[in-house]
Amino acid sequence: MIFLSPFMTMTTNRVLAASEPTVTEVGQEILTSGAILKKYVWKSIRNNKEITTNGNVVEVDLTNPLVKLDVMSGTNNQFTKKQSVLGMTKETGAVAGINGDFYNTQAEGVPMGPEIANGQLMATPPYLPGFYTFALSKDNIPIVDLFTFQGHVMAKDGAQFTLGGINKTYYWFEPNDEHSHIDAMFMYTNAWGQSDRSNDGTTVPTEVLVQNGIIKQIAENTIIDMIAPADGYILRASGLAADFVMKHLKVGDPLIADYQVLPQDSSKTYDTTKFKMMIGGHTIMVDEGQPTEFSREVASLCCTRSRTAIGYSKDQKYAYLITVDNAGDSKGLTMTELQQFMIKVGVWKGMNLDGGGSTQMAARPLGEVSPIVANKLETGVQRKVVNGVGVYSLAPKGQVKGLFIQAPTMLFVNEKAALGVRGYDEYYNPIEATEKVPATWSVSNDAGSFTDNIFTPNKPGIAQVNASSGTGKQTVSIEVAGRDQIASLKINMPNMVLSQGGSYNLPVIATTKTGKTREIPAESIQWEVLGMKAEVKQGVLTVNDLAGASQAQVIARYDGYSTMLTIGIGKDQVWYDLDKTDVMTMAKGKPDSVGSSVYIKQDATKNHYLELNYDFTQGTGTKWAYADLDAGIQIEGQPQFMKLRVNGDESLNALKTEIRDSAGGVFYVELAPILNWKGWRTVSEDLSNYNFKYPITVRSVYVVSEEIGQDERAAKGKVEIDDITFTYKSPLSIPSKNAVNLTINKTAVSVNGKNMVLEQAPVIVQGNTLIPIRFVTDALGGTVRWDEKERKVTVIRGDKLIDLWIDHPDLIINGQRVTAEVAPKIMSNVTVVPLRVLSENLGWKVTWDEKTQQITLQ
């Protein structure tokens, strides 16, 4: 989206080709007859590092009569009623869609450029240089070009007045920064979905209602409080245009409106009245398969962002709907990089569409009835936008072509999974549920059982699942992960600190030897808690009593495969609680144009909290709204976590805190990178990531709107803050530092200088030293468990857990599978294990004396 202001001027920049990247197609899926979704990965060097960016391209065959491109608009095909791309795609029945034109975020929510949808003119081009448009002619020939508008109304007495446009919001002409609606007349149709028509306070409207070519009402210096009727329109006039209305127009008189969209280049002869669709954009990106000069300034679109673009092939047979992602491991593209990407995926001529947080692609998976979001969203939310480009199937129902079994690629033993069958016809459109024949299910090799379509695997390995529906049959292989299939297991809660009475989700993530990664269902995990009174139910750890605990250990087991998480005990100290603590708080805005205020509020439970209001509507650049806290209050000790309760406002702004340390260092700590929620939520930050010189002082909590992408975030709002708390983590206990001296093939041993006798001497087998595990572990600190049924030894020492199986070389060390050169053995009824594996993973220091054959363990 874009916010055009009087301060923005047009510049033309010569585009330089970026360093040569690679673009690789990594997958494709047919959406419908004539439309394919292709997945690409861009790789390039940025700041001396290789980066990757994921791209999505819907390729539409414009010569295929069974598919069409058209424009989707807002909600119910009306402007001012924005909607997400997925919402528009579902509402209009499209099989795919991308977001479309730029728009003024401070106005009603209408496209900056022109729009023709289903052959109907819904909006006209602005009188602004460099705004390109994508269109399809009556013969389905794609066009990327510059367009303008001409129009006027003629009164009964023959007087005429120029029309400024149809369904346009206010903007500023370039380069003179004149307001578009001063002394101007604009037409608004029923596509404009509200009765307020571009009233920003700069002009006073006089409005005229026209139905079937007859003037029905004139409202001098005010609005007509209705949406324009389907058989007419409303004129909005101001200044000289309003004078024309009052002088020449009368209720009951006929009024002629004559207008047309024209190419800016008068030598071109497009018949725009027969265009099938048209959507506005921004700068041209590619011309004749080469990067071209930008027709608009792109400084405001700088940096690496998500991007949306549209273009067509050299032979004019294909249109390309393009998105690239700036989320997670996908690092977005600059505008010049986007040019290269477009060229590499086949664009001969193309332009950019609205990007950043607006970038969205929806697509209907093959065989599915409904579309889904097909790209990774930059802000994590589906932004409501003004319009988009949709892909539509015109195909009739056809014969069944294929079936898919809908099943996960990986399951766990005894995990129940609902499987389904989806089908598609010869035109690659889904077979509706009412047309499906119920599927018959079976599984080969007695690998599980079915109850209706619910599959429950009963053993590890590969389950061959079969489905038949009518004449169609399909088989799918499902990996069922057991202990022998797992390469690693971890409890995915790093840097956790426990508090009395707290509850914590403990997701357990398994990765198989084949590289598949999934969270194990909570009901499949067996839990054990050491060091405190607590319980784990359905993957949630509830702390009942921490009395006397210095640390806790949580062990998760699946099919005999174990992992352990050692957790520090935390002590919470509430620092900012307006029910109990009085901390002076003041409001401040930066720069001076920013409005900021703070208030103490009370909810229905009489709990007091802080309300921070901000107004970023004025000025330019990055903007901050602060709740400044008493700078003289130092935080005790060295807290590891800072957390607070925040009632978000879905503004997409960021929430940060400024902390200063005793050395004068200033740290800007991000509490919430994106305020994308409403309602109270606890946010926290691990302060151990910062190199503080303690003690520290919290100077402020503040909302910030960075300059880049500012038009995509709310300019006014409020956040509510309560219970700023610091958590202090107790240090983890360190195992005892004893020393054990052993000699190969001798039972004599000393522990801290005290002589003792072993039942089994250390031995060397295949070049590996084996030692008696229980004696050594007891001597150096730790516990040993024996499982007779599995012939398994479990060693726990400090934050390490090791599982070993007799005569099996694989060991599990804190959830990671490791293979030893020699398997553990039983000698003289004593378990002996490889020294090297233990010493490397338990933190033992090993000293070897070749002459005496003596081993010292510390």
C-alpha positions in Angstrom: 0.0 0.0 0.0 1.1 3.6 -0.4 0.3 6.9 1.2 0.8 9.8 -1.2 1.5 13.1 0.5 2.4 16.6 -0.6 5.9 15.8 0.4 6.4 13.0 -2.1 7.9 13.8 -5.4 8.6 11.6 -8.4 12.1 10.7 -9.3 13.4 8.4 -12.0 16.2 6.0 -11.1 18.4 4.1 -13.4 18.3 0.5 -12.4 21.5 -1.5 -12.1 21.5 -5.2 -12.4 22.1 -7.0 -9.1 24.8 -9.6 -8.7 23.8 -12.7 -10.7 21.4 -14.8 -8.5 20.0 -18.3 -9.1 16.4 -19.1 -9.3 15.4 -22.7 -9.1 12.0 -24.2 -9.5 11.4 -26.6 -6.6 7.9 -27.7 -7.3 4.6 -27.1 -9.1 1.0 -28.0 -8.7 -1.9 -27.8 -11.2 -4.6 -25.5 -9.9 -7.1 -25.9 -12.7 -7.0 -26.4 -16.5 -4.7 -23.5 -17.7 -3.2 -22.5 -14.3 -0.2 -23.9 -12.5 1.3 -22.8 -9.1 5.1 -22.9 -9.4 7.4 -22.7 -6.4 10.9 -21.2 -6.7 13.9 -20.6 -4.5 16.1 -17.5 -5.1 19.7 -17.7 -3.9 22.1 -14.8 -3.9 24.9 -13.2 -1.9 23.8 -10.3 0.4 26.3 -8.7 2.8 28.8 -11.5 2.0 26.2 -14.2 3.1 24.2 -16.5 1.0 20.5 -15.8 1.4 17.4 -17.6 0.1 14.0 -16.3 -0.7 10.9 -18.3 -1.5 8.8 -17.3 -4.5 5.4 -18.3 -5.7 4.2 -17.9 -9.3 0.8 -18.7 -10.7 1.2 -19.2 -14.4 -2.0 -18.7 -16.4 -2.4 -19.8 -20.0 -4.2 -16.9 -21.6 -4.9 -19.1 -24.7 -6.9 -21.6 -22.6 -10.6 -20.9 -22.8 -11.3 -22.8 -19.6 -9.5 -20.3 -17.4 -9.7 -16.5 -16.9 -8.1 -13.6 -15.0 -10.3 -11.0 -13.3 -10.2 -8.4 -10.6 -11.5 -9.1 -7.1 -12.7 -6.1 -5.1 -13.1 -5.7 -1.3 -16.2 -7.3 0.1 -19.2 -8.0 -2.1 -17.3 -6.3 -5.0 -17.4 -2.9 -3.2 -14.6 -0.5 -2.5 -14.1 0.9 1.1 -14.9 -2.6 2.4 -11.4 -4.2 2.4 -10.9 -7.9 2.7 -8.0 -10.4 2.8 -7.0 -12.0 -0.5 -8.1 -15.4 0.9 -11.5 -13.9 1.7 -11.9 -12.4 -1.7 -10.7 -15.6 -3.4 -13.3 -17.7 -1.4 -16.1 -15.1 -1.9 -15.6 -14.9 -5.7 -14.9 -18.6 -6.3 -11.4 -18.1 -7.6 -8.9 -20.9 -7.6 -6.1 -18.5 -6.9 -5.5 -14.9 -6.2 -2.9 -12.3 -5.2 -3.2 -8.8 -3.7 -3.5 -5.9 -6.1 -3.2 -2.2 -6.3 -1.6 0.3 -3.9 -4.0 2.4 -1.7 -3.9 5.4 0.7 -4.0 3.8 4.1 -5.3 7.0 5.7 -8.3 7.2 3.3 -11.3 5.0 2.7 -9.6 1.9 1.2 -9.9 2.2 -2.6 -7.3 1.5 -5.3 -4.9 4.3 -6.4 -5.1 3.2 -10.0 -7.9 2.1 -12.4 -10.0 -1.0 -12.2 -12.1 -3.0 -14.6 -13.7 -6.1 -13.2 -15.9 -8.4 -15.2 -15.7 -6.0 -18.1 -17.1 -3.1 -16.0 -15.2 0.1 -15.3 -15.1 0.5 -11.5 -12.3 3.1 -11.0 -10.3 5.4 -13.3 -6.5 6.2 -13.4 -5.2 9.0 -11.3 -3.6 12.1 -12.9 -0.2 11.0 -11.6 3.0 10.1 -13.6 4.5 6.6 -13.7 1.6 4.5 -12.4 1.5 1.5 -14.6 -1.5 -0.8 -15.3 -2.0 -4.4 -16.2 -5.0 -5.2 -18.5 -6.5 -7.9 -20.8 -8.0 -6.9 -24.1 -11.1 -8.4 -25.5 -8.9 -11.0 -27.2 -7.2 -11.8 -24.0 -4.0 -10.1 -25.0 -2.0 -8.9 -21.9 -1.1 -5.2 -21.7 1.2 -3.4 -19.3 1.1 0.3 -20.0 0.3 3.9 -18.8 -3.3 5.0 -18.9 -5.2 8.3 -18.3 -8.8 9.5 -18.0 -11.0 12.0 -19.8 -14.5 12.8 -18.9 -17.1 15.5 -18.4 -20.7 16.1 -17.5 -23.0 18.2 -19.7 -26.1 20.0 -18.3 -29.4 20.5 -20.1 -28.2 24.0 -21.1 -25.2 22.6 -22.8 -22.7 23.7 -20.1 -19.9 21.2 -19.4 -17.6 20.5 -16.4 -14.6 18.2 -16.4 -14.8 14.9 -14.4 -11.7 14.3 -12.2 -12.4 10.6 -12.1 -14.6 7.8 -11.0 -14.5 6.3 -7.4 -11.3 8.1 -6.5 -10.1 9.2 -3.1 -8.2 12.3 -2.5 -4.5 12.5 -3.6 -2.0 15.2 -4.6 -1.1 16.0 -8.1 2.6 15.9 -9.0 4.8 17.8 -9.0 2.8 20.8 -7.8 1.3 19.1 -4.7 -2.3 20.3 -5.5 -5.2 18.5 -3.8 -7.1 16.4 -6.3 -10.6 17.4 -5.0 -10.2 21.2 -4.8 -12.5 22.9 -7.5 -13.1 19.4 -8.8 -16.0 17.0 -9.7 -15.8 13.2 -9.2 -18.3 10.5 -9.9 -19.1 7.7 -7.4 -21.0 4.6 -8.3 -22.5 1.8 -6.1 -19.0 0.2 -6.2 -18.2 2.8 -3.6 -19.5 1.1 -0.5 -20.2 4.0 1.8 -22.0 7.3 1.9 -19.0 9.3 2.8 -17.1 10.1 -0.3 -13.5 11.3 0.1 -14.2 13.9 2.8 -10.8 14.7 4.3 -11.7 18.1 5.5 -9.9 20.0 2.7 -13.0 20.6 0.7 -16.7 21.0 1.4 -18.8 18.7 -0.8 -21.9 19.6 -2.8 -23.4 16.3 -4.1 -25.8 15.4 -6.9 -27.8 12.2 -7.2 -28.4 11.0 -10.7 -30.6 8.0 -11.7 -31.2 6.8 -15.2 -29.7 10.1 -16.5 -32.0 12.3 -14.5 -31.0 14.6 -11.6 -32.9 13.4 -8.5 -31.4 15.4 -5.7 -28.9 18.2 -5.1 -27.3 18.7 -1.6 -25.5 22.0 -1.4 -22.5 22.0 0.9 -23.3 18.6 2.4 -23.5 14.9 1.5 -26.3 12.7 0.3 -26.4 10.1 3.0 -26.7 7.0 0.8 -24.6 4.7 -1.4 -25.1 5.4 -5.1 -27.9 3.3 -6.7 -27.2 0.6 -9.2 -28.9 2.6 -11.9 -27.1 5.8 -11.3 -24.3 7.7 -9.5 -23.5 10.5 -7.2 -21.4 13.5 -8.2 -19.2 15.1 -5.5 -18.3 18.7 -6.3 -16.4 21.4 -4.5 -15.3 25.0 -5.2 -15.7 25.8 -8.9 -17.4 22.5 -9.5 -19.9 23.2 -6.8 -20.5 26.6 -8.4 -21.2 24.9 -11.7 -23.7 22.5 -10.0 -25.7 25.3 -8.4 -25.7 27.4 -11.6 -26.4 24.8 -14.3 -28.0 21.7 -12.7 -31.6 21.4 -11.5 -33.6 18.5 -10.1 -35.6 16.8 -12.8 -33.2 17.9 -15.6 -31.3 15.3 -17.7 -27.5 15.1 -17.2 -25.1 13.5 -19.7 -21.9 11.9 -18.4 -19.3 11.1 -21.0 -15.9 9.5 -20.1 -13.3 7.1 -21.2 -10.0 5.5 -20.1 -7.3 6.2 -22.7 -3.6 5.2 -23.1 -1.3 8.1 -22.2 0.5 7.5 -25.5 -2.1 8.8 -28.1 -0.5 6.7 -30.8 -1.8 3.5 -29.2 -5.3 2.4 -30.1 -6.5 0.2 -27.3 -10.3 -0.2 -27.1 -10.5 0.1 -23.4 -14.3 -0.2 -23.5 -13.8 -3.9 -24.4 -11.1 -4.6 -21.9 -11.9 -7.7 -19.8 -10.0 -6.6 -16.8 -7.7 -3.9 -15.6 -5.8 -3.4 -12.4 -3.5 -0.6 -11.3 0.0 -0.9 -9.9 3.1 1.1 -9.4 6.3 1.2 -11.3 7.2 -0.8 -14.4 9.8 -3.4 -13.5 10.6 -5.4 -16.7 10.3 -4.4 -20.4 11.4 -6.7 -23.3 12.8 -9.2 -20.8 15.2 -6.7 -19.2 15.3 -4.6 -16.0 14.0 -1.1 -16.9 14.0 2.3 -15.3 11.6 2.7 -12.5 8.7 5.0 -13.5 8.0 5.9 -9.8 10.3 6.6 -6.9 11.1 3.4 -5.0 12.9 4.8 -2.0 9.8 4.4 0.1 9.7 0.7 -1.0 13.3 0.1 0.0 15.1 -2.7 1.6 14.2 -6.4 1.5 10.5 -7.0 1.7 7.8 -9.3 0.6 6.8 -8.4 -2.9 3.9 -8.8 -5.3 4.1 -8.4 -9.1 2.4 -9.2 -12.3 3.5 -9.6 -15.9 3.3 -11.6 -19.1 5.5 -13.7 -21.4 7.2 -12.6 -24.7 4.6 -14.5 -26.8 1.8 -13.0 -24.7 0.4 -16.4 -24.0 1.1 -16.5 -20.3 0.4 -14.2 -17.4 2.4 -14.5 -14.2 1.0 -13.7 -10.8 4.1 -13.4 -8.5 4.7 -13.2 -4.7 8.0 -13.5 -2.9 8.3 -13.9 0.9 10.0 -12.0 3.6 9.3 -14.3 6.6 11.4 -16.7 8.6 14.2 -18.1 6.5 12.9 -16.4 3.3 14.7 -13.1 3.2 12.6 -11.0 0.8 13.9 -9.1 -2.2 14.8 -5.5 -3.0 13.1 -3.9 -6.0 16.1 -4.5 -8.2 16.2 -8.1 -7.1 12.5 -8.5 -7.9 13.3 -7.4 -11.4 15.8 -10.2 -11.8 13.4 -12.7 -10.3 10.6 -11.7 -12.6 12.8 -12.1 -15.7 14.1 -15.5 -14.5 10.5 -16.9 -14.2 9.6 -15.8 -17.7 8.3 -12.2 -17.5 8.8 -10.2 -20.7 6.9 -7.1 -19.4 5.7 -6.5 -15.9 5.1 -4.2 -13.0 4.9 -4.4 -9.3 1.8 -4.5 -7.1 1.4 -3.6 -3.5 3.9 -5.5 -1.3 5.3 -5.8 2.2 2.6 -6.7 4.7 0.0 -6.7 1.9 1.7 -9.4 -0.1 -0.7 -12.4 -0.1 -1.3 -15.4 -2.3 -4.2 -17.8 -2.0 -4.5 -21.0 -4.0 -6.7 -24.0 -4.1 -4.7 -27.3 -3.7 -5.4 -29.9 -6.3 -8.5 -31.8 -5.4 -9.5 -29.4 -2.6 -12.7 -27.3 -2.7 -11.4 -24.3 -0.8 -8.3 -22.2 -1.3 -5.6 -21.7 1.4 -2.9 -19.1 2.0 -0.1 -20.2 -0.3 2.7 -17.8 0.9 4.3 -16.9 4.2 2.9 -13.6 5.4 5.4 -10.9 6.4 3.5 -9.8 9.5 1.9 -13.2 10.2 -1.6 -11.8 9.6 -3.8 -11.7 6.5 -4.1 -8.0 5.9 -7.3 -6.6 4.5 -6.6 -5.0 1.1 -8.6 -3.1 -1.5 -8.5 -5.5 -4.5 -6.6 -8.4 -6.1 -6.2 -10.5 -9.2 -8.2 -13.7 -9.2 -7.8 -16.8 -11.4 -11.1 -18.5 -12.3 -12.0 -21.9 -13.8 -14.6 -21.9 -16.6 -14.4 -25.6 -17.1 -17.5 -27.9 -16.9 -17.6 -30.9 -14.7 -15.5 -33.7 -16.2 -14.7 -37.3 -15.7 -12.7 -38.4 -12.6 -9.0 -38.2 -13.4 -7.2 -38.9 -10.1 -7.5 -39.6 -6.4 -5.3 -38.4 -3.5 -5.1 -40.0 -0.1 -5.1 -37.2 2.5 -2.7 -38.5 5.1 0.2 -37.3 7.1 3.7 -38.4 5.9 4.6 -39.4 9.4 2.7 -40.9 12.4 3.7 -42.3 15.8 2.7 -45.7 17.2 -0.9 -45.7 18.4 -1.5 -42.2 17.1 -5.0 -41.9 15.6 -5.2 -40.1 12.2 -8.3 -39.2 10.2 -7.5 -40.0 6.5 -9.5 -38.7 3.6 -9.7 -39.0 -0.2 -9.8 -36.1 -2.5 -10.3 -36.3 -6.2 -10.1 -34.2 -9.3 -11.6 -34.4 -12.7 -10.1 -34.1 -16.2 -10.0 -30.3 -15.9 -8.2 -30.6 -12.5 -11.2 -29.2 -10.6 -12.2 -30.9 -7.4 -14.9 -33.6 -7.2 -17.5 -32.1 -4.9 -18.1 -34.0 -1.6 -21.7 -34.9 -2.7 -20.2 -36.6 -5.8 -17.7 -38.8 -3.9 -18.1 -42.5 -3.4 -17.3 -43.4 0.2 -13.8 -44.8 0.4 -12.9 -48.3 1.4 -9.7 -48.4 3.5 -7.1 -51.1 4.2 -3.5 -51.3 5.4 -0.9 -53.8 4.3 1.4 -56.0 6.5 -0.9 -55.7 9.5 0.7 -52.3 10.3 -2.4 -50.9 11.9 -6.2 -50.8 11.9 -9.0 -48.7 10.6 -12.3 -47.6 12.2 -14.1 -46.0 9.3 -11.4 -43.6 8.0 -9.5 -43.4 11.3 -6.1 -45.1 11.0 -4.2 -46.3 14.1 -0.7 -47.7 13.4 0.4 -50.4 15.8 4.1 -50.8 15.0 7.0 -48.8 13.6 8.0 -48.9 10.0 6.3 -48.1 6.7 2.5 -48.5 6.6 1.1 -49.0 3.1 -2.4 -47.5 3.3 -4.9 -48.3 0.5 -8.1 -46.5 -0.5 -10.6 -47.2 -3.2 -13.4 -45.0 -4.2 -15.6 -46.0 -7.1 -13.2 -47.1 -9.9 -10.3 -45.1 -8.5 -7.6 -46.7 -6.2 -4.7 -45.1 -4.5 -1.9 -46.2 -2.1 0.2 -44.1 0.1 3.2 -44.9 2.3 3.2 -43.5 5.9 6.3 -43.6 8.0 5.4 -44.8 11.5 8.2 -43.7 13.7 9.4 -45.8 16.6 12.5 -45.8 18.6 14.6 -47.3 15.8 13.4 -44.7 13.3 14.2 -41.6 15.4 17.4 -39.7 15.1 16.7 -37.1 17.7 14.2 -36.0 20.3 14.0 -32.7 22.2 11.7 -30.8 24.5 11.4 -27.6 22.7 11.5 -25.1 25.6 14.9 -23.5 25.8 15.7 -20.9 28.5 12.7 -21.8 30.5 12.5 -20.7 34.2 10.0 -22.3 36.6 7.8 -20.4 39.0 5.6 -21.7 41.8 2.2 -22.6 40.5 3.2 -22.0 36.9 2.0 -24.0 33.9 4.2 -24.6 30.8 3.7 -26.2 27.5 6.3 -28.8 26.7 6.3 -29.6 23.0 8.4 -32.7 22.2 9.9 -32.7 18.7 11.1 -35.8 16.9 13.3 -36.0 13.8 13.5 -39.3 12.0 16.5 -40.8 10.3 14.8 -39.9 7.0 14.7 -36.2 8.0 11.1 -35.8 8.8 10.3 -33.5 11.8 7.1 -33.4 13.8 5.8 -32.8 17.2 4.8 -36.0 19.0 1.2 -36.0 20.2 1.1 -35.3 24.0 -0.8 -38.5 24.7 2.1 -40.6 23.2 4.7 -39.2 25.7 5.5 -40.7 29.0 6.8 -38.1 31.5 9.0 -38.1 34.6 9.8 -35.1 36.7 12.8 -35.0 39.1 13.8 -32.4 41.6 10.3 -30.9 42.4 6.7 -31.7 42.9 5.0 -31.3 39.6 3.0 -33.2 37.0 2.7 -33.3 33.2 -0.6 -33.9 31.6 -1.3 -33.6 27.9 2.1 -31.9 27.4 1.5 -29.2 30.1 3.9 -29.1 33.1 2.2 -27.8 36.2 4.5 -26.8 39.1 2.9 -27.8 42.5 5.7 -27.1 44.9 9.2 -25.7 44.5 10.1 -25.8 48.1 13.8 -26.8 48.5 14.3 -27.2 44.8 17.3 -25.7 43.1 16.7 -27.2 39.7 14.3 -29.6 38.0 14.6 -32.2 35.3 11.8 -33.3 33.0 12.3 -36.5 31.1 10.1 -37.3 28.0 10.0 -40.8 26.6 8.5 -42.1 23.4 8.7 -45.9 22.7 11.7 -46.1 25.0 13.6 -43.2 23.4 14.3 -40.5 26.0 15.3 -36.9 26.2 15.7 -34.7 29.2 15.4 -30.9 29.9 17.1 -29.4 32.9 15.3 -26.3 34.1 16.4 -23.6 36.5 14.0 -22.5 39.3 13.0 -18.9 38.9 11.8 -16.4 41.4 9.5 -13.7 40.1 9.6 -10.2 41.5 6.9 -7.8 40.3 8.4 -4.4 39.8 5.5 -2.4 38.2 2.1 -3.3 39.6 -0.2 -0.2 39.8 -2.3 -2.0 42.5 0.7 -2.1 44.9 3.6 -0.1 43.5 3.7 3.5 42.7 6.2 4.2 39.8 6.2 7.6 38.3 5.2 7.3 34.7 5.1 10.1 32.1 4.2 10.3 28.4 6.6 11.4 25.7 6.5 11.4 21.9 9.4 11.5 19.5 9.6 13.5 17.2 7.6 16.4 18.6 4.8 15.7 16.1 4.0 12.4 17.8 1.1 12.5 20.2 1.5 10.4 23.4 -0.5 10.1 26.7 -0.7 7.7 29.6 -3.5 7.0 32.0 -4.1 4.7 34.9 -7.2 2.6 34.2 -9.2 0.1 36.2 -11.0 -3.0 34.9 -14.1 -4.7 36.2 -12.1 -6.6 38.8 -10.7 -3.3 40.1 -7.3 -4.2 38.8 -5.3 -1.1 37.8 -3.2 -1.0 34.6 -1.4 1.6 32.4 -2.9 2.8 29.1 -0.4 4.2 26.6 -2.0 6.1 23.8 -0.2 7.1 20.6 -0.9 9.2 17.6 1.6 8.8 14.7 -0.5 10.6 12.1 1.7 13.7 11.9 5.3 14.1 10.6 7.6 11.7 8.8 10.3 9.1 9.7 10.3 6.6 12.5 8.0 7.5 15.4 8.0 6.6 19.1 5.4 7.0 21.9 6.9 6.4 25.4 5.7 5.6 28.8 8.7 7.0 30.6 9.3 5.4 34.0 11.1 6.8 37.1 14.7 6.6 36.0 16.0 6.6 39.6 14.7 3.1 40.4 17.3 0.3 39.8 16.4 -3.3 39.3 17.7 -5.6 42.0 20.3 -8.2 41.2 20.7 -9.8 37.8 17.3 -10.9 36.4 17.3 -13.3 33.5 13.8 -12.6 32.2 11.6 -9.5 31.9 7.9 -10.1 31.4 4.8 -8.1 31.4 1.1 -8.3 30.5 0.1 -6.5 27.4 -3.3 -5.8 25.9 -2.4 -5.5 22.2 -4.2 -3.4 19.6 -3.5 -5.3 16.3 -1.6 -2.2 15.1 1.4 -4.2 13.8 3.6 -1.6 15.5 6.4 -2.9 17.8 6.6 -2.8 21.6 10.0 -2.2 23.2 11.7 -1.2 26.4 14.7 1.0 27.0 17.1 -0.3 29.6 20.3 1.4 30.8 23.0 -0.3 32.7 25.4 0.9 35.4 28.1 1.6 32.7 25.8 4.0 30.9 25.0 1.5 28.1 21.6 2.0 26.4 19.8 -1.2 25.3 16.5 -1.3 23.2 14.9 -4.6 24.1 12.2 -5.9 21.8 9.2 -7.2 23.8 6.9 -7.7 20.9 8.2 -7.3 17.3 4.6 -7.1 16.0 1.5 -6.1 18.0 -0.7 -8.4 16.0 -3.2 -9.5 18.7 -6.0 -8.1 20.8 -6.6 -9.0 24.4 -4.2 -9.6 27.3 -1.1 -11.6 26.7 2.1 -12.1 28.7 5.2 -11.2 26.7 8.8 -11.8 27.8 12.4 -11.4 26.8 15.5 -13.3 27.9 17.8 -10.6 29.3 20.7 -12.9 29.3 21.0 -12.2 25.6 22.2 -8.7 26.5 25.7 -7.8 27.8 24.4 -5.6 30.7 26.7 -4.2 33.4 24.4 -4.6 36.5 22.5 -3.1 38.1 20.1 -2.0 35.3 17.4 0.6 35.1 14.2 0.4 33.0 13.8 3.9 31.5 10.6 3.3 29.4 8.2 1.0 27.7 7.3 2.4 24.2 5.5 1.8 21.0 7.5 2.3 17.8 6.5 2.6 14.2 9.6 2.2 11.9 9.8 4.4 8.8 10.0 1.4 6.5 6.5 0.0 5.9 4.9 2.6 8.2 1.9 3.0 5.9 1.0 -0.6 6.6 0.6 -0.1 10.3 -2.0 1.7 12.4 -1.2 5.3 13.0 -3.3 5.7 16.1 -4.1 3.3 18.9 -3.4 2.3 22.4 -1.7 -0.5 24.3 -2.3 -1.5 27.9 0.5 -2.6 30.2 0.4 -4.3 33.6 2.6 -6.3 36.0 6.2 -5.7 34.8 8.0 -8.6 36.4 11.6 -9.7 36.6 12.5 -13.4 37.0 15.7 -14.5 38.7 17.0 -17.9 37.8 18.8 -20.0 40.3 22.1 -21.5 39.1 22.1 -25.1 38.0 23.8 -27.5 40.4 27.3 -28.8 39.4 28.1 -32.5 39.9 30.8 -33.3 42.4 34.4 -33.0 41.2 35.9 -36.4 42.3 38.8 -38.3 40.8 38.9 -42.0 40.0 42.1 -43.9 39.1 41.7 -47.2 37.2 44.2 -49.5 35.5 43.5 -51.7 32.5 42.9 -55.3 33.4 43.2 -54.6 37.1 40.4 -54.5 39.7 42.3 -52.2 42.1 40.9 -48.6 42.0 41.2 -45.5 44.0 38.6 -42.8 44.5 39.9 -39.5 45.8 43.0 -41.4 47.1 40.9 -44.1 48.8 41.7 -47.7 47.6 38.8 -49.9 46.5 38.3 -53.2 44.5 36.2 -53.5 41.3 34.2 -56.6 40.4 35.2 -56.2 36.8 38.4 -54.6 35.6 38.6 -52.0 32.8 39.4 -53.7 29.5 40.3 -52.8 25.9 38.0 -54.2 23.2 38.7 -53.4 19.5 40.8 -50.4 20.6 38.1 -49.0 22.9 38.3 -48.9 26.7 35.3 -50.3 28.5 34.7 -49.3 32.1 32.2 -50.5 34.8 29.5 -47.9 34.5 27.8 -48.1 37.9 30.9 -47.8 40.0 32.4 -45.0 38.0 29.2 -43.0 37.8 28.6 -43.4 41.5 32.1 -42.2 42.2 32.0 -39.2 40.0 28.4 -38.2 40.8 25.3 -39.4 39.1 22.7 -42.1 39.1 22.4 -45.3 37.1 19.2 -47.2 36.3 18.8 -50.7 34.9 15.8 -51.9 32.9 15.9 -55.7 32.8 13.2 -56.0 30.2 15.0 -53.8 27.7 18.5 -54.6 29.0 19.0 -50.8 29.1 21.2 -48.7 31.3 20.2 -45.1 31.9 22.8 -42.6 33.3 21.8 -39.2 34.7 24.5 -36.8 35.7 23.9 -33.1 36.0 22.0 -32.0 32.9 22.9 -35.1 30.9 20.8 -38.3 30.3 22.3 -41.3 28.5 20.4 -44.4 27.5 22.6 -47.5 26.5 21.4 -50.9 25.4 23.5 -54.0 26.0 25.1 -55.3 22.8 23.7 -52.4 20.8 26.1 -49.7 19.6 23.5 -46.9 19.5 23.3 -44.6 22.5 20.8 -41.8 23.2 22.4 -38.7 24.7 20.0 -36.0 25.7 17.7 -37.1 22.9 20.5 -37.3 20.2 21.3 -40.7 18.7 25.1 -41.5 18.8 26.8 -44.7 17.5 29.7 -46.0 19.5 32.5 -48.1 17.9 31.9 -50.8 20.6 28.5 -51.7 22.1 28.1 -51.9 25.9 28.6 -55.4 27.3 28.0 -57.4 30.5 31.2 -58.9 32.0 31.2 -60.8 35.3 27.6 -59.6 35.7 28.8 -56.0 35.5 27.8 -53.6 32.8 30.8 -52.1 31.0 30.5 -49.2 28.5 32.8 -47.3 26.1 34.7 -44.7 28.0 35.1 -42.4 25.1 31.4 -41.8 24.5 30.8 -41.2 28.2 33.7 -38.9 28.7 32.8 -36.8 25.7 29.2 -36.4 26.7 29.3 -36.3 30.5 32.0 -33.7 30.8 34.6 -36.0 32.3 38.3 -35.1 32.0 40.3 -38.3 31.0 44.0 -38.7 31.5 45.8 -41.7 30.0 49.2 -43.0 31.1 50.5 -45.3 28.4 53.4 -46.7 30.5 51.3 -47.7 33.5 48.1 -48.3 31.5 46.4 -46.1 34.1 43.2 -44.0 33.5 42.4 -41.0 35.6 38.8 -39.6 35.5 37.8 -36.3 36.9 
